[in-house]
Structures are given as C-alpha cells and as structure tokens.
C-alpha cells in the first residue's frame, strides 16, 4: 500500500447513530470505537489524510431521504445540524488538520464534494471505517469502486446492527472487489 495516496474515511460516527436512546442506534457501533481510534492513530502517524463524513439534516427535514422521512417526523428529527445528536463522538473528533464532508444520503459521494477533494489530494485508495456497514459503508464502497478508487473496509472498525449482518455485508463487498482487513492488518501494512 502506497501511503501517500491513501485517505481514511470516518463515516457517521455521530451521537444519533451511537446513542442507545436514538431511533438510529447501530447496536454494534459503540464497540468499534477503540479499534477506530487505533486506525486513526496509525493513519496520523504516517500522515494519511483523514476525512470525517457526517450526515446532517435541516431542522425541517426537507433533505431527509424518502426511506426515513416518516421516522424523522415521528421522532421530532435526528442528525439535525447544530444539535448534539449530529456531533461526532468526542473521542473521535477531527484533528485541526482533518477534513470534513457533510452528506444527506447513504453514500459519502452522493451530492458532496468528496470525489473532487480526494482527487485534489491525489488519493487513489480509500480506507472505510464507521457505521453502518449495510448502508453508508456499502453505498460509499460501491460508489468508490465505480469511481475507480481502490477500496478497503476495516472489518473491526465498521459495524452493523448484528454480527450476522456485518459478516454478510463484508462477504458481499469482498466479492465486489473491496479489500476487507482488520485494523491490525492495516497497521502492519503501514509498517507499524
């Protein structure tokens, strides 16, 4: 792995996805935080760019995807810009030199400037982390492959509602050409 053309994406590690009281809670999410912290430490130690991808919506919900509009209305909203639920976990907060991309759909590429940003950085390989694997991780991986990025998912720094869902989606992505590795394997690839 050529570390000069790699970027790590931290996808949706926000309070509304990681709080048990949230309607969007991803049950496997809290458990991956230590592994994700290790991955970020490794990436920073070799100067890889880190991009925090966060879903944020307007308070009116006008930009919420069709599949979640009813839930947004029923619950009074989630991931609303400026609210605590839209904030990333403090222990994963962006460093001053990290970058942020805001999205309103599953894929980090859909209607965002992520592709332009990556090309400006000279990135050819993406390392995907975060939640949740069958939705935002998978949609981002699919778009990344379509845009010709070599794509890696860190199996223990991504999460789903259940282990069964996680493993099934990792297997499916592997058959699509996504590299699936652990954080330890990622660290070793960096010579750490």
N, C-alpha and C positions, 0 to 999 in steps of 0.2 A: 504494500500500500504506500503510495507516494503521499506523504503527509502534507505537502504543500498545496495539493489540490482537493483537500477534503474539508467538509463542513459537517458539524453536528447540529441536528435539529432537535430541539426540546419541544415536543408538541403537547399542548393543552394540560400542562401540569399546574392547573389552576384550582382554587378552592372549591368551586362548584362541581368539579369532577372528582375531588378528593375528600370532600366532607361527607360523612355518613348521613347527614341530615338533608343533603341536597338531592333533588329528584334526578340529577345526572350522575350520581355517585357511581364510580367504577370500583367495584369491590377489590380488585387486585392492585389498584393504583398505589395506595399508601405503602405497600410492601416493597415497591421498586425504588423508593426514594434513596436508600443507601447505595444501591448499585448505580443509580443515575448520578449521584454525587461523585462516585469513583470515576465514572466515564467522563464527566465534565472536568474533573481534576486532571485526568490523563490528557484530555484534549488540550486543556490550557497549558499543560507543561510543555507541549511541543508546538504551541502557537496556532493550533487549528481554530478557525473561526467557529463560534457558537451562535446559533440563531434561535431565539425563543419565539415559537409560533403560538399565538394566543387567540382564542376565539373570543370576540367581543361583539355585543349587540347593542343597538339603540334601545332606550327605555320603552319605546312604543312597541318594539318587537317587529317592526316593519321589515327588518332584514333577517329575520329568523327563517330557516329553511322550512319548507312545507311540512315535512315529517314531524317537526317539533312545535309548530305554531299553537296547536291546541294545548300542549303541555305548558308552553310559555304563558298563555293566557290563564290557565287553571292555577298555576303556581305563583303568579304575580311577577314572573320573569326570572331569568338566570343569565349569568355571564354578561350582565349589563355593565358597559364601560363606566368606570368610576366607582363601582361597588366592590366590597370585599370579595365577593364570590368570583369576580373576574380577575382577581390578582393571583399571581403565581405564588406557590409556596415560598415562604421566606428563605428556607434553606437551599432553594434552587434559584433565587433571584439573580437576574442578569448582572454580570460584572459590568463596570462602566464601558468597557470596550466591546461587549457583546452586542449583537444586533437583535431587533425585534420585528416580527411581521405579524400583522393583525389580519385575521380571516373571519368569515362568517359562514363558511361551509366546511365539509369534512377535509377536503384536500388543502394542504398549505399552499398549493399553486393556484387554486381557483380564485380568479378575480383579485390576486395580490401581485405585488412586485417581486416575489421570491425568485422567479426564474431570472429576471433582469439583475437582481442583486447577486445571485450566485455566479452568473456569467461575468459580471464586473469584478468579482473576487477571483475569478479563474478556477472555480470549483468544478470538478468532474465526478466526484464521488460524494454521496450523502450517507451519513450515519443517522438513522432514525431512532429516536427514543420517545417515551411518553405514553399517553393514553388516547383513545383506546384502540387496541390493535385491529379489530374488525372494521372500524370506521375510519378514524382520522389517520392512523398509521398506514393502513392498507390503501386508502384513497391517495395519500401522498406518495406512497411507494409506486402505485400504478402510474400516476402522472409523471413521477421522476423517471421511470423506465421509458415512458412514451417520449420524454424529452431527452433521452439518451444519457441520463446520469447513471453511473454505476451506483447501485443502491444496496445498503447493508442495514439490517434491523438488528438491534441488540436485544436478544431474546429475554434477558433478565432485567432490562431497563425499559421494557414495554409491558403493558398489562391490559387485561380484559376483565369481563365480569367473572369468568370462571377459568380454571386451568384448561378445561376441555376446549373452550372457545379459543383460548390463546394458542394452544398447540395446533388446532385445526387451521387457524389462520396463518401461523408460521409455516406449516407444511404447504399450504396453498401458495403463499408468496415465494417459497423456495422453488416450487415448480414453475413459477413465472420468471425466475432468474434473479430473485432477490437473495443476497447472501445473508444467512442467518448465523450470527455468532454471539457468544457471551461477552460480558464486559471484560472478563479475564482474557479472552482471546483478543479482544480489541486492544487492551493494554499491551499484550505481548506483541501485537502487530506494530506497535509504536516503539518497541524496544524497551519497554518499562518493566 
